[in-house]
Amino acid sequence: RVLVVNSAFYMRRTMLCCQKVRLDCDFYTVDLNTSPRSQWESWVPDFTLFCNWTKLIHEWIGYVAYIFY
């Protein structure tokens, strides 16, 4: 058996890639990007998230590419 340790952000595409080449793997996610927030902070927009859009779009394109390849 193979254990794939990967970032939680990339794991969905990693799983799809392993399925495409028929690898029977176990998956373990790391570095979840979560942090505790108080109630009032959840209402304040976090504008630094806009910087992560390129990273997210890259993952979407990669995921779609694996589906149709």
CORCOR-V41489 format. One line per field, one symbol per residue. psi: psi as a letter, one per 20 degrees, with the letter a starting at -180 (. if undefined). burial: I if it has 9 or more other C-alpha atoms within 8 Angstrom, else O. A space follows every 10 residues. Layout:
psi = ???
burial = ???
//
This chain:
psi = qppoprqhhi hghgggghhh jlpnqqqpqr lpmqqqqrhh hiipqoiihh hihhgghggg ggghghgi.
burial = OOOOOIIIOI IIIOIIIIIO OOOOIOIOIO OOOOOOOOOO OOOOOOOOOO OOOOOOOOIO OIIOOIOOO
//
